[in-house]
Amino acid sequence: MFKIQEIREIIKLVDSSSIDEFVYEVDGAKVKLKKNGVVTETVAPKKEVVAPVVQQSAPAAAPVAAPAPAKAEEAPAVAPANNDPSLHKIVSPMVGTFYQSPNPESPAYVKMGDKVGNETIVCIVEAMKLFNEIEAEVQGEIVEVLVKDGELVEYGQPLFLVKAE
């Protein structure tokens, strides 16, 4: 489920961009924002929360829709490797778009089975048109890539599992 801080970050990103409408859906939860419209909504499976967007004369923080309560029985299915406490998780330090390579023509920074060091760049997270290189911060072997190229990631979301040495 979405956290209020994540929704605020999404609103800031949409507000600073040139897009008029944004829809983000993950694990059955959905956030829909219309910049020039009147609807900001957060939808959870079988539950909908709608809040009006207030047009302001001075640029200020946009209003935020309250997230719908999370249900324990709707936890996403996780691979058994995700629960292994011996694996280190490389997490996203921000909300943004995950990229496995510096550009579409280049190979991925890392893939399953690759060895990484503390300062090895494993991916890029784009936030507000800034490309932030993410380092492994651990020495080991990439066991699993948890997100797809071009996917929107959240703050603290695991990106890679690493078997630390």
Accessible surface in RSA format (square Angstrom, percent):
REM  Atomic radii and reference values for relative SASA: ProtOr
REM  Chains: A
REM  Algorithm: Lee & Richards
REM  Probe-radius: 1.40
REM  Slices: 20
REM RES _ NUM      All-atoms   Total-Side   Main-Chain    Non-polar    All polar
REM                ABS   REL    ABS   REL    ABS   REL    ABS   REL    ABS   REL
RES MET A   1    82.66  42.8  19.98  13.2  62.68 149.2  23.46  19.9  59.20  78.4
RES PHE A   2     6.00   3.0   0.77   0.5   5.23  13.6   0.77   0.5   5.23  15.0
RES LYS A   3   136.42  66.6 131.66  80.8   4.77  11.3  86.54  77.9  49.88  53.1
RES ILE A   4    67.26  38.3  65.02  48.4   2.24   5.4  65.02  46.8   2.24   6.1
RES GLN A   5    98.84  55.3  98.81  72.2   0.03   0.1  55.10 117.3  43.74  33.2
RES GLU A   6    10.52   6.0   9.87   7.5   0.65   1.6   6.25  12.1   4.28   3.5
RES ILE A   7     0.44   0.2   0.44   0.3   0.00   0.0   0.44   0.3   0.00   0.0
RES ARG A   8   106.62  44.8 105.20  53.6   1.42   3.4  22.09  30.2  84.53  51.2
RES GLU A   9    42.52  24.4  42.52  32.2   0.00   0.0   6.90  13.4  35.62  29.1
RES ILE A  10     4.71   2.7   4.71   3.5   0.00   0.0   4.71   3.4   0.00   0.0
RES ILE A  11    13.47   7.7  12.75   9.5   0.72   1.7  12.88   9.3   0.58   1.6
RES LYS A  12   106.47  51.9 101.36  62.2   5.11  12.2  61.25  55.1  45.22  48.2
RES LEU A  13    30.49  17.0  26.42  18.9   4.07  10.2  26.72  18.8   3.77  10.1
RES VAL A  14     9.93   6.5   9.10   8.2   0.83   2.0   9.93   8.6   0.00   0.0
RES ASP A  15    81.15  56.8  66.00  65.7  15.15  35.8   6.38  15.0  74.77  74.6
RES SER A  16    71.93  60.8  33.66  44.9  38.27  88.2  39.74  84.6  32.19  45.1
RES SER A  17    32.44  27.4  23.03  30.7   9.42  21.7  25.97  55.3   6.47   9.1
RES SER A  18   105.87  89.5  75.53 100.8  30.34  69.9  52.95 112.7  52.93  74.1
RES ILE A  19    75.29  42.8  70.20  52.3   5.09  12.3  75.29  54.2   0.00   0.0
RES ASP A  20    78.20  54.8  72.07  71.7   6.13  14.5  22.12  52.1  56.08  55.9
RES GLU A  21    88.02  50.5  69.11  52.3  18.92  45.0  23.70  45.8  64.32  52.5
RES PHE A  22    44.20  22.1  40.69  25.2   3.51   9.1  44.20  26.8   0.00   0.0
RES VAL A  23    70.39  46.3  44.46  40.3  25.93  62.5  44.46  38.6  25.93  70.3
RES TYR A  24    22.64  10.6  21.38  12.2   1.27   3.3  19.69  14.8   2.96   3.6
RES GLU A  25   108.34  62.2  81.71  61.8  26.63  63.4  21.78  42.1  86.57  70.7
RES VAL A  26    51.52  33.9  46.08  41.7   5.44  13.1  50.96  44.3   0.56   1.5
RES ASP A  27    97.81  68.5  59.34  59.1  38.46  90.9  29.22  68.8  68.59  68.4
RES GLY A  28    37.77  46.6   0.00   N/A  37.77  46.6  22.85  62.7  14.92  33.4
RES ALA A  29     2.51   2.3   2.51   3.9   0.00   0.0   2.51   3.5   0.00   0.0
RES LYS A  30    66.57  32.5  66.55  40.8   0.02   0.0  13.91  12.5  52.66  56.1
RES VAL A  31     0.61   0.4   0.61   0.6   0.00   0.0   0.61   0.5   0.00   0.0
RES LYS A  32    50.40  24.6  50.37  30.9   0.03   0.1   4.29   3.9  46.10  49.1
RES LEU A  33     8.90   5.0   8.90   6.4   0.00   0.0   8.90   6.2   0.00   0.0
RES LYS A  34    70.22  34.3  68.06  41.8   2.16   5.1  17.74  16.0  52.48  55.9
RES LYS A  35    51.45  25.1  40.70  25.0  10.75  25.6  39.08  35.2  12.37  13.2
RES ASN A  36   115.49  79.6  84.06  81.2  31.44  75.7  32.98  79.4  82.51  79.7
RES GLY A  37    23.18  28.6   0.00   N/A  23.18  28.6  19.71  54.1   3.47   7.8
RES VAL A  38   109.69  72.2 104.71  94.8   4.98  12.0 104.71  91.0   4.98  13.5
RES VAL A  39    46.33  30.5  46.22  41.8   0.11   0.3  46.29  40.2   0.04   0.1
RES THR A  40     7.03   5.0   7.03   7.1   0.00   0.0   3.34   4.5   3.69   5.6
RES GLU A  41    25.48  14.6  25.46  19.3   0.02   0.0   0.02   0.0  25.46  20.8
RES THR A  42     0.38   0.3   0.38   0.4   0.00   0.0   0.00   0.0   0.38   0.6
RES VAL A  43    31.78  20.9  31.78  28.8   0.00   0.0  31.78  27.6   0.00   0.0
RES ALA A  44     4.47   4.1   4.29   6.6   0.18   0.4   4.29   6.0   0.18   0.5
RES PRO A  45    35.88  26.1  26.17  23.9   9.71  35.3  35.37  29.2   0.50   3.1
RES LYS A  46   200.72  97.9 147.10  90.3  53.61 127.6 117.05 105.4  83.67  89.1
RES LYS A  47    92.97  45.4  83.39  51.2   9.58  22.8  42.28  38.1  50.68  54.0
RES GLU A  48   108.11  62.1  79.79  60.4  28.32  67.4  22.52  43.6  85.59  69.9
RES VAL A  49    37.63  24.8  34.26  31.0   3.37   8.1  37.63  32.7   0.00   0.0
RES VAL A  50    84.88  55.9  55.01  49.8  29.88  72.0  55.01  47.8  29.88  81.0
RES ALA A  51    27.25  25.1  26.70  41.2   0.55   1.3  27.25  38.4   0.00   0.0
RES PRO A  52    99.09  72.2  92.89  84.7   6.20  22.5  95.05  78.5   4.04  25.1
RES VAL A  53    30.16  19.8  20.06  18.2  10.10  24.3  20.06  17.4  10.10  27.4
RES VAL A  54    90.34  59.4  80.56  72.9   9.78  23.6  84.56  73.5   5.78  15.7
RES GLN A  55   122.34  68.4  95.68  69.9  26.66  63.5  61.21 130.3  61.14  46.4
RES GLN A  56    92.14  51.5  57.15  41.8  34.99  83.3  30.66  65.3  61.47  46.6
RES SER A  57   128.66 108.7  80.63 107.6  48.03 110.6  59.58 126.9  69.08  96.8
RES ALA A  58    61.68  56.7  57.00  88.0   4.68  10.7  59.89  84.3   1.79   4.8
RES PRO A  59   141.41 103.1 105.88  96.5  35.52 129.1 118.43  97.8  22.98 142.8
RES ALA A  60    63.69  58.6  36.49  56.3  27.20  61.9  49.77  70.1  13.92  36.9
RES ALA A  61    84.90  78.1  59.16  91.3  25.74  58.6  69.51  97.9  15.40  40.8
RES ALA A  62    33.13  30.5  17.38  26.8  15.75  35.8  20.65  29.1  12.48  33.0
RES PRO A  63    47.09  34.3  32.82  29.9  14.27  51.9  44.87  37.0   2.22  13.8
RES VAL A  64    40.91  26.9  13.57  12.3  27.35  65.9  14.27  12.4  26.64  72.3
RES ALA A  65     1.11   1.0   0.32   0.5   0.79   1.8   0.53   0.7   0.58   1.5
RES ALA A  66    60.17  55.3  55.73  86.0   4.43  10.1  56.53  79.6   3.64   9.6
RES PRO A  67    43.59  31.8  28.64  26.1  14.96  54.4  28.64  23.6  14.96  93.0
RES ALA A  68     2.65   2.4   0.03   0.0   2.62   6.0   0.46   0.7   2.19   5.8
RES PRO A  69    86.99  63.4  72.90  66.5  14.09  51.2  84.40  69.7   2.59  16.1
RES ALA A  70    73.24  67.3  43.29  66.8  29.95  68.1  43.81  61.7  29.43  78.0
RES LYS A  71    84.87  41.4  71.43  43.8  13.44  32.0  45.57  41.0  39.30  41.9
RES ALA A  72    97.72  89.9  66.96 103.3  30.77  70.0  79.90 112.5  17.82  47.2
RES GLU A  73   143.90  82.6 104.06  78.7  39.84  94.9  70.09 135.6  73.82  60.3
RES GLU A  74    62.40  35.8  41.32  31.3  21.07  50.2  33.94  65.7  28.46  23.2
RES ALA A  75    75.46  69.4  50.10  77.3  25.35  57.7  55.80  78.6  19.66  52.1
RES PRO A  76    75.67  55.1  59.66  54.4  16.01  58.2  69.00  57.0   6.67  41.4
RES ALA A  77   110.88 101.9  68.98 106.5  41.90  95.3  79.69 112.2  31.19  82.6
RES VAL A  78    83.52  55.0  59.49  53.9  24.04  57.9  62.39  54.2  21.14  57.3
RES ALA A  79    41.76  38.4  29.81  46.0  11.95  27.2  36.21  51.0   5.54  14.7
RES PRO A  80   117.88  85.9 104.13  94.9  13.74  50.0 110.24  91.0   7.64  47.5
RES ALA A  81    33.97  31.2  25.14  38.8   8.84  20.1  32.02  45.1   1.96   5.2
RES ASN A  82    28.11  19.4  23.26  22.5   4.85  11.7   5.71  13.7  22.40  21.7
RES ASN A  83   106.18  73.2  81.71  79.0  24.47  58.9  33.57  80.8  72.61  70.2
RES ASP A  84    58.96  41.3  49.19  49.0   9.77  23.1  14.99  35.3  43.96  43.8
RES PRO A  85   133.02  96.9  95.96  87.5  37.05 134.7 108.13  89.3  24.88 154.6
RES SER A  86    81.95  69.3  55.58  74.2  26.37  60.8  55.55 118.3  26.41  37.0
RES LEU A  87    23.15  12.9  10.61   7.6  12.54  31.5  11.22   7.9  11.93  32.1
RES HIS A  88    69.46  38.0  63.31  44.0   6.16  15.7  44.62  46.0  24.85  28.9
RES LYS A  89    89.73  43.8  77.97  47.8  11.76  28.0  34.71  31.2  55.01  58.6
RES ILE A  90     6.91   3.9   4.56   3.4   2.35   5.7   6.91   5.0   0.00   0.0
RES VAL A  91    65.99  43.4  57.88  52.4   8.11  19.5  57.88  50.3   8.11  22.0
RES SER A  92     0.63   0.5   0.00   0.0   0.63   1.5   0.00   0.0   0.63   0.9
RES PRO A  93    66.02  48.1  45.40  41.4  20.62  75.0  51.45  42.5  14.58  90.6
RES MET A  94    51.12  26.5  47.78  31.6   3.34   8.0  46.56  39.6   4.56   6.0
RES VAL A  95     7.84   5.2   5.47   4.9   2.38   5.7   5.47   4.7   2.38   6.4
RES GLY A  96     1.69   2.1   0.00   N/A   1.69   2.1   1.69   4.6   0.00   0.0
RES THR A  97    30.66  21.8  30.66  31.1   0.00   0.0   8.05  10.8  22.61  34.2
RES PHE A  98     0.00   0.0   0.00   0.0   0.00   0.0   0.00   0.0   0.00   0.0
RES TYR A  99    67.03  31.3  67.03  38.1   0.00   0.0  39.95  30.0  27.08  33.4
RES GLN A 100    44.09  24.7  44.01  32.2   0.08   0.2   4.25   9.0  39.85  30.2
RES SER A 101    15.40  13.0  11.55  15.4   3.85   8.9   1.53   3.3  13.87  19.4
RES PRO A 102    73.16  53.3  45.83  41.8  27.33  99.4  45.89  37.9  27.27 169.5
RES ASN A 103    65.47  45.1  59.25  57.3   6.22  15.0  25.20  60.7  40.27  38.9
RES PRO A 104   130.89  95.4  92.37  84.2  38.52 140.0 103.08  85.1  27.82 172.9
RES GLU A 105   153.87  88.3 117.54  88.9  36.33  86.5  73.18 141.6  80.69  65.9
RES SER A 106    34.33  29.0  21.36  28.5  12.97  29.9   8.37  17.8  25.96  36.4
RES PRO A 107   116.28  84.7 100.27  91.4  16.01  58.2 112.59  93.0   3.69  23.0
RES ALA A 108    44.80  41.2  20.44  31.5  24.37  55.4  20.73  29.2  24.08  63.8
RES TYR A 109    62.85  29.3  34.68  19.7  28.17  73.3  36.24  27.2  26.61  32.8
RES VAL A 110     6.21   4.1   4.00   3.6   2.20   5.3   4.62   4.0   1.58   4.3
RES LYS A 111   134.92  65.8 134.31  82.4   0.61   1.5  95.53  86.0  39.39  42.0
RES MET A 112   124.35  64.4 104.97  69.5  19.38  46.1  77.29  65.7  47.06  62.3
RES GLY A 113    42.89  52.9   0.00   N/A  42.89  52.9  23.26  63.8  19.63  44.0
RES ASP A 114    39.72  27.8  34.96  34.8   4.76  11.2  13.48  31.7  26.24  26.2
RES LYS A 115   138.89  67.8 114.75  70.4  24.14  57.5  88.55  79.7  50.33  53.6
RES VAL A 116     6.72   4.4   0.00   0.0   6.72  16.2   3.84   3.3   2.88   7.8
RES GLY A 117    24.77  30.5   0.00   N/A  24.77  30.5  21.17  58.1   3.60   8.1
RES ASN A 118    86.85  59.9  80.25  77.5   6.60  15.9  19.76  47.6  67.09  64.8
RES GLU A 119   139.73  80.2 124.67  94.3  15.06  35.9  38.65  74.8 101.08  82.5
RES THR A 120    46.63  33.2  37.41  37.9   9.22  22.0  30.88  41.5  15.75  23.8
RES ILE A 121    49.57  28.2  42.76  31.9   6.81  16.4  42.76  30.8   6.81  18.5
RES VAL A 122     0.85   0.6   0.00   0.0   0.85   2.1   0.00   0.0   0.85   2.3
RES CYS A 123     0.00   0.0   0.00   0.0   0.00   0.0   0.00   0.0   0.00   0.0
RES ILE A 124    11.94   6.8  11.94   8.9   0.00   0.0  11.94   8.6   0.00   0.0
RES VAL A 125     0.00   0.0   0.00   0.0   0.00   0.0   0.00   0.0   0.00   0.0
RES GLU A 126    38.77  22.3  35.89  27.1   2.88   6.9   4.93   9.5  33.84  27.6
RES ALA A 127    15.06  13.9  12.49  19.3   2.57   5.9  13.67  19.3   1.39   3.7
RES MET A 128   102.96  53.3  77.26  51.1  25.70  61.2  68.02  57.8  34.94  46.3
RES LYS A 129   151.35  73.8 134.78  82.7  16.57  39.4 101.33  91.2  50.02  53.3
RES LEU A 130   122.31  68.1 121.19  86.7   1.11   2.8 122.31  85.9   0.00   0.0
RES PHE A 131   126.09  63.1  97.67  60.5  28.42  74.0  97.67  59.2  28.42  81.3
RES ASN A 132    42.99  29.6  38.57  37.3   4.42  10.6  10.24  24.7  32.74  31.6
RES GLU A 133   103.22  59.3  78.48  59.4  24.75  58.9  20.48  39.6  82.75  67.6
RES ILE A 134    13.96   7.9  12.27   9.1   1.70   4.1  13.96  10.1   0.00   0.0
RES GLU A 135    74.28  42.6  67.96  51.4   6.33  15.1  10.15  19.6  64.14  52.4
RES ALA A 136     0.99   0.9   0.00   0.0   0.99   2.3   0.00   0.0   0.99   2.6
RES GLU A 137   135.90  78.0 110.16  83.3  25.74  61.3  30.19  58.4 105.71  86.3
RES VAL A 138    23.35  15.4  21.10  19.1   2.25   5.4  23.35  20.3   0.00   0.0
RES GLN A 139   102.96  57.6  99.45  72.7   3.51   8.4  17.57  37.4  85.40  64.8
RES GLY A 140     0.53   0.7   0.00   N/A   0.53   0.7   0.00   0.0   0.53   1.2
RES GLU A 141    57.71  33.1  57.71  43.7   0.00   0.0   5.45  10.5  52.25  42.7
RES ILE A 142     0.85   0.5   0.00   0.0   0.85   2.1   0.00   0.0   0.85   2.3
RES VAL A 143    45.41  29.9  37.29  33.8   8.11  19.6  41.40  36.0   4.01  10.9
RES GLU A 144    42.97  24.7  42.97  32.5   0.00   0.0  14.16  27.4  28.81  23.5
RES VAL A 145    36.75  24.2  17.20  15.6  19.55  47.1  17.20  14.9  19.55  53.0
RES LEU A 146    48.99  27.3  17.25  12.3  31.74  79.8  21.66  15.2  27.33  73.6
RES VAL A 147     8.20   5.4   1.20   1.1   7.00  16.9   3.90   3.4   4.30  11.7
RES LYS A 148   160.21  78.2 156.01  95.7   4.20  10.0 103.86  93.5  56.36  60.0
RES ASP A 149    82.97  58.1  56.90  56.6  26.07  61.6  19.97  47.0  63.00  62.8
RES GLY A 150    42.17  52.0   0.00   N/A  42.17  52.0  18.60  51.1  23.57  52.8
RES GLU A 151    64.51  37.0  55.97  42.3   8.54  20.3  32.67  63.2  31.85  26.0
RES LEU A 152    32.45  18.1  26.47  18.9   5.98  15.0  26.47  18.6   5.98  16.1
RES VAL A 153     0.06   0.0   0.00   0.0   0.06   0.2   0.00   0.0   0.06   0.2
RES GLU A 154    31.87  18.3  31.87  24.1   0.00   0.0   6.08  11.8  25.79  21.1
RES TYR A 155   144.84  67.6 138.48  78.8   6.37  16.6  90.23  67.8  54.61  67.3
RES GLY A 156    34.38  42.4   0.00   N/A  34.38  42.4  19.15  52.6  15.22  34.1
RES GLN A 157    45.27  25.3  39.66  29.0   5.61  13.4  21.75  46.3  23.53  17.8
RES PRO A 158    43.38  31.6  41.39  37.7   1.99   7.2  41.39  34.2   1.99  12.4
RES LEU A 159     0.00   0.0   0.00   0.0   0.00   0.0   0.00   0.0   0.00   0.0
RES PHE A 160     0.60   0.3   0.60   0.4   0.00   0.0   0.60   0.4   0.00   0.0
RES LEU A 161     0.62   0.3   0.62   0.4   0.00   0.0   0.62   0.4   0.00   0.0
RES VAL A 162     0.00   0.0   0.00   0.0   0.00   0.0   0.00   0.0   0.00   0.0
RES LYS A 163   126.76  61.8 125.63  77.1   1.13   2.7  69.15  62.2  57.61  61.4
RES ALA A 164    48.91  45.0  27.01  41.7  21.90  49.8  27.01  38.0  21.90  58.0
RES GLU A 165   136.10  78.1  66.72  50.5  69.39 165.2  71.43 138.2  64.67  52.8
END  Absolute sums over single chains surface
CHAIN  1 A     9889.6       7759.1       2130.5       5762.2       4127.4
END  Absolute sums over all chains
TOTAL          9889.6       7759.1       2130.5       5762.2       4127.4
